[in-house]
């Protein structure tokens, strides 16, 4: 019986991580979403640094290309995370009342009728 190659083991771990990550993210309550997004942004920033180091230390063109791709995808993740976090925080802000401006507009036709 042949031993399983490390590539197959890594692929299995990768697929299991995707499966577990998907189920963990979809069971998060909305109240915890913003703090988790902040942590995810911090992790993605660490991924950017690691991808830059990995891209700089490789000697092959494929390695450098994969490193640049990793930096680009992690940067998109960080940017999108900040946008989602900002949008979530805006939902908790109190909305300003626009009643004084609307009342002034209603009084103009009444004064014109006099």
Secondary structure, 3 states (H helix, E strand, C coil): CCCCCHHHHHHHHHHHHHHHHHHHHHCCCHHHHHHHHHHHHHHHHHHHHHHHHHHHHCCCHHHHHHHHHHHHHHHHHHHHHHHHHHHHHHHCCCCCCCHHHHHHHHHHHHHHHC
